[in-house]
Amino acid sequence: MTKRLITITLTVLLVGLVSSWNLSAQFPRVRVEPYLTVEEIPDAVMFLPPPPEEGTPQFAYDEAQYQWGKTQRVGARGVRAIREETTNVDSMAAMFSGAFGRKLSRETTPKTMRLLDRSIRTFRLGATRPKATYMRLRPYVFYREGTLIPRSEEGSRGSGSYPSGHTVRGWGMALVLAELNPERQDTLLKAGYEWGQSRVIAGYHWQSDVDASKLLSSATFARLQASPEYMEDFAAAREELQALEASERQQAWLRSQHSNPEEHHLVPNRKAVKDSPYKGHKNYGKKIAVFGGSLSVNKESDAAKQLWADLLNAEVTTYGVGGAGFSSQQGYTLQQQVEDAGVYDVYVLWASTNDYTNSRECGTWKDYTALDGYDKSKLTTQCGGINYCIKTLLEKNPNAEIYFFTSLRFFGVDAGHNPFSTEPNKTGKTFADYIEGQKACCAYYGIPVLDQFNLQGINEFNVDKFYMEDKLHMNEEGYKRIAPAQVAFLADGR
């Protein structure tokens, strides 16, 4: 091996070690109970052969595989073997996420993680008896050589090599995930197989240790199907994943929608214009464009926007799309809507509830501003989306007036209408936090804000008069209720 190759290899291995340590630090160990007792788990001492003895063909194969493993320690395969040294369920799930086709974590899939926690603990328990029975020497101890992972050598030296606890876990996780997602079974089983081979490559296990471990995990997996607790948790995990898939399909459909400004263009009623009290005000006779979610564009909203047109002698065009949010992850976003728009005198950003209810990150007023160098990764947050919209509209028309309407209240849950509610969404933020985020972004740019959340005058005593049955969308009476405040605000931007 050349000096250059040695240097590259050591560098790659160091990166792998750092990654492994970081994962372990990020995901601390959690004590969980297995689904089965030691007595209920299939006894590997009874149904598996003992490890191969020296001088047998089977042991010769072990020796050949040990030598093969050492040839794999250079480059990416060596790094993978180091990373797969972990036994932490969180870091294992993170590494299996690619094969699974979805991010697995306590934040995104808590019920699936509970299933994995208890399942992996059960698989590992099955290795206890054969390890204690045979106490086989590990290959690096047998040959008195070093391994790919020196930091673990001393701690593993006195423990049995047959079977491999790491492989039991890795193959077991592959089996559980393949049952949850049969469409990805081949990639998952391949990942589980390679997890075991990583132990041969690292020098911690013989090939026969790894092969026996997969049989042991498979037997334990079969026994788990008879555990009521396992089956209950499995059903909950599958339901969780199906709900996520349904949500993603819905978001894909929402993203496929488009603005239809031609269908949502209102002109003033000349008779109403004649008697308008807003003649001579700053925005009288201007062209107004509106961006938002369903609250800004549904047919009931015309009850409010027609009043804008009549009293302000304005043409009102709506680019809003149902399901939209400011986050780039939420439907046909306001970011896309402002890109679609032409040049208008007045732009109205009407915040929906979708960023909050779909747990898009709220972010901070600094997101996607000059302060972070217009970091595009922040466009996934509500605040990043707001700032993108303001920047884009000012680039379209530097002389335009931009006004912001905060989200309206919704009454399906306490957090939607109670400004003092501490009920958070999955990001840990309350609905009130999202409202404050909206105001903070506008304050940075000096954008006038109509606080619809606090000033609409609708509460639990009159909600049935002004809202539809879903308690989320207003009826025509609701829009007529808030329309006067909107017109007064739009007339002068205050």
N, C-alpha and C positions, 0 to 999 in steps of 0.2 A: 504494500500500500504506500503510495507516494505521500510526501509531507503535506502537499496541498490537499489531498483527499482526506488525510487524517484531520487536518484543520477544519475542513468543511463538515466532516462527520461529527466532530466534537461540538461545533457550533450548533448544528441541527439538534443534537442530543440535548444540549443545554436549553435550547428553546422548548423542547419537549418537556424537560424537567420543570421549567418555570411554569409552563401551561398546566402541568399536572398539579403542582403545588398551589397555583392560583385557584384551580377548580376545587381542590380540597378545602381551601380557606373560604371560598365563596359558599360552599355547600357543607355546613357542619353536620356531623353525624346526628341522627335522631334515633332514639331507642323505640323500637316497635315490636309488637308481638307477632309471632308467626301464626299462620292459619292452622298448622298441624303441630302436634307434639312429636317428640322423638319416637315414641312408640307407634304413632300413626304413619310416619314416613316410611316408605319402603326401605328395608335394611340391605344396604349395598354389600355388606359382608356375606349375606346369604345368597344374593342372586348375581353378584359380579365375581369374576375370578380374582385371586390375589395378584399383586403386581408381578411382572416377569422377573425371573431369577437370572443372575449372571450366567452366561454360557448358552442361553436359549436363543432360538431365532428371534423371538419377540424382543429380547433385550438387545440383540444386535440391531434391530430396527430402531429401538429407542436411542441407541448410540449414534446411529446414522442421522436420525432426526435432530439430535443435539448438535451435531456438527453442521447440519444444514441451517439450523437456527442461528448459529454464529455468523453465517454468511449473510443473513438478512438484517444484521444490526446496523448497516450503513444506510443513511438517507431516510426517506420518508417512512419506510416500513419500520425502521428502528424507533423513530419518533412515535409512531402509532403504538408500538409495543409499550413504550414508556407511559404514554397517556392512558393506556388501558390497564395500567397497574392499579388504578383506583378501585376501591370497593364501595365508594360513596354512591348511593342510589341516585342522588340529584345529578352528579357529574356523569354517571353512566347514562341516565336518561337523556342528558344533553347531547351525548355522543351518539346515541341511537336515534336521535330526532331526525337526522338526515335520511336514514334508511326507512324510518316510519312515515316520513313525508309531512311531518308536523312538529312544531316545537313542543316539547314535553317539559313542563316545569310546574312548580307549585302555584305560580301566578296564572298560567294559562290553562292547565289541566289538573286541578287539585285532586279530583276523584281518581283520575288515572294514576297519579303519583301515590295515592294511598294504596291502591291495588299493587303497585310495584314495590312499595315499601315492605308490605307484609309478605308478598310472594317471594322476593329475594331473600328475606330473612328465613323463610321456610326452606328454600332451596339450599341455602348455606347450612342450615341445621342438619340436612341430610348427609353432609360430608363429615360430620363430627365423629360418628362411630367408626367408619373405615379408616380415617386418618389416625385415630387413636389405636386401632387394632394393628395396623401395619407399620406405622412410623418409618416409612420408606425415606432413605436419604435423598435429598434434592440433588439434581445433577451437578450444580456448582460445588456442592459439598463433596460429592463423590469424586469429582475430578480435581478438587482443590483449586478451582479457577474463579475468576471474577465474573460478574454478571453485567447486564446492560443497565441495571439499576442498583448501583453500589449502596445507596443509602438504606436499602431494605434488607441487605444481606444478613446482618447480624440478628435482626429481629425474626427472620424466617428460618435461620439455621437449625433451630431445634424443633421445628414443626414438621409434621409428616407431609410428604410430597404426593401421596396417593390417597384420594383423588385431589384435583386442583379446585380449591375454593373459589378462585377467580373465574375459572371456566364454568363451574356450577352456577355462579351468578350470571355470567354473560350469556350462556346458552339458555338459562331459565328466563332471563329477560327477553331474549329473542322469541322464545316460545309463547310467552304471555302476549307480547306485542303482535306477533303474527296471528294469534287468535283474535285479537281486537281489530286488526286491520289486515284481513286475508289478501287484499289486493296487493299488499306490499310484502307478502310472506317470503318471497324469494330473496329480496334484498335484506330483509331482517335476519333470515337464517344464515345468509352469507356473513352478515356482520357478527352474528353470534359465533359462527365457526372461526372467523378471524380473531375474535376475542380470545378464544382458547389457544390458537396458534401463537398469539402474542406471548403467552407464558413459556412456550417452547423457545421462541426467539430470545426472550429475556434471559433464559438459562435457569428459570426457577422450577420448571417441571419437565418431566419426561413426556414423550408423546402418548404413552399408554396412560399416564395420569389424566391427560386431557381427554382422551377417548372415553375413558371410564366415567369421567365427570359428565359428559354429555348424555350417556346412558342413565346415570343417576338422576340428572335433572329431568330427563324425559319421563322416567318412572314417577318421580315426585309430581310432575305436572299432571300426569294421568290421575294420580291420587287426589290432587287438588279439585278435580272436577266433581268429586263427591263431598266437598266441603261446602256446607250451606253459606258460611260467611264469605268464602272466596267467590261463590257464584253470585251472591248479593252485591259484593263490591265490583265484580266484573260487569254485572248488568248496569250498575251506576256509572262505571267508567265508559262503557259503550254508549250509554245515553248521553253522557257529557260530550263525547266525541261527535256523535250524530248531531247534537245541537249546534256544535261549532261548525260542522259542515253545512248545516242548513243556513246558519248565519252568514257564512262565507258565500254561499250561493246567492243569498239575498243581496249581499253587498255587491257581488259581481253584476247582478241584474240592475241594481241601482246605479252602478258606475256606467252601465251601458246606455242609460237614459241621456237625453240631451235637452238643452234649453229650447223652448219654442216661443221666442219673443213675439212672433207674428200673431200667435194665438192669444197672447196676453198683453194686448196693447189697448189702452183706454184713452179716449179723448174726452174733452170737457163737454158738458151739456150747456149750450149757450144760454139757456134761460137761467140756469143756476149761476153761471158766471156773472151775469148782469148784476146780481145782488150780493156778490162776494164782499166780505169785509176785509179781504186781504189784498185788494188792489193797491199797488204801490209798494208792497213788501218786496224784500230782496229776491225771492225766488218765484214771484208771480210771473206766469207766462213762460216758465222754463220747461225743458224736457228732463224727465226723471227716469232713471233706470233702477230697478230693484233686484237684489240678489239674496237668495236664501233657500230654505227648505220648504216643506209643504205649507207651513204657516204663512209663507209669503206669496204662495202661488195658487192655492186651492180656490175653487170658485167662490167660496164664502168670503175670501179675502177681498174680492172685488167690491164688497159693500164698503170697505174702508178706502180702497184705492180710488174708487169712483168719486168719493168725496174729495180726495186730494185733487183729482183732475178738475172737478167742478169749482171748488173754492179757490184753487191756485191757478186756474186757467192753464193747466199743465197737461202735457201728454205723458202718460205713465206706461212704461214698458217693463214687464217682469221677466227676468231670466231664471228665476228660481226653479228648482227641481225637487220633487218629493224625496225625502231621505238624505238630502245633502247636509254636509257640515263644512266647517272651515278646514278640518284636518284632511290631508291628501288621501287618507284611508277611508273617508266617509262618503259613500255614494258619489253622485256627479257633483263634485265639490264646488264650493263658492270660488275656489281658485280657478277651476275650469270655466265657471260662469263669467267671471270678470274677463277672462281671456277671450270669450266669445263676443263680448259686448263691443258696441261701437262707441262713438264719442257723444256724451250727454253733458248737460249742464250740472245735473245733480245725480249723485250715486248714493243709493241707500243700501247699506249692508245690514240685513235683518237676520240676526242670530237665531238659529234653531235650537232644539234641545238634543239634536242627534249626536253631537260630540260627547255630551255627558252620558246619555243613555247607552251609547255604544262603547263607552269607556276608552275613548281616544284621549291621549294624554293632554292635559290642560296646558302645560308649558308655562312660560313666563313672558312678560312683556318684552324681554330682550331677544326672544326667538326670531330668527330670520330678520335681523336688523344689522345696521352697520357695526353694532357692538360685537356681533359674533361673525362678522365678515359675510353676512347673508348665507349662513350655513344651511344648505338645502336639506340636511337630515332633520332639521327642525320643522319642516313643512308638514310633518305628520302630527304636530300638536295643534290644538285650537289656536293658541296665540301666534304660532308661526304662520298659520293659514290666514289669520286676520291681517298680520303685517304684510304678507305677500299680496293680499287683495288691495290694501291701501297703496302700497308701492306701485303695483301694476296700474291701478286707476289713475294715479298721479302722473305716471309716464304716458298714459293715453291722452290725458287732458290736464296739464298742470294748473289750469284755471278753474277746474271743476270744484264744486262743493261736495264733500264726502260726509255723510251722516251715518250714525250707527244706531240701530235699534237693538237693545239687549234681548235676550231670550225672554219669552213669556212664561208665566207659571203653568205648570201642569199638575193635575190633582190625582194621578194614579197612585202616587206614593208621597209620603210626608216630605221627603227631600225636594220634591218638585215645586212645592208651594210655600214651605216654611223656611223663611230666610235664616232661621236660627238652627235648622236641622243639622245634626252631626252625622247623618247617614251618608257614607261615601259610596262611590261606585268602585269598580274593580281597581282603579288607579289610586284609590285612597283619598280622592278629592270629593268634596260636596258640590251640589249644584250651585250653591252660593259662591264657592271658589271659582267656578267657571264664569259666573257673572262678573265677579271682581276682576278676573283675568281679561275679560272683554273690555272693561272700563280702563284697565291699566294700559293696554295696547293703544287705545284711543288717546289716552292722556299723553303718551309719548309723542304721538304725531299731532296733538292738538285737534283731534277730531271730536266734534260735538256728539254727545250721547243722549239718547232718549231712554231713560231707565224704565222700560216697560214692565220689568219684573216687579218693581216696587210701586209703580204709579198707576197700574191699570185698574185698581179698585175692585178686583174680583177676588173672592175668598170662598171658604167652604159654605157660607150662608147663601150665596147667590150663584154658585158655580153652575147649578143645573139650568139656570136661565141663559147663561152665556157660553156654555161648552157643550160639545157633542157627548154622546154616551161614553166615548173612550177617555173622557176627562183630559185629553191632550190637545185636541183641536177645537178652536172656537167655532160657534155657529155664526150666522149673520148678525145676530143680536150682539154677540161678543165683539165682532169687528166694528159694529156701529158704536159700541161702548168706547173703544179706544181710539176711533178715528178722529174725533175732535182734538185730542191731545197730539196725535200725529200731525194733523194739518197745521196746528199752531206752531209746532216745533219746526216743520219743514218750511214754513213761510219765511223764517229768518235764521234758522239753525240754532235756536236757543229756546 
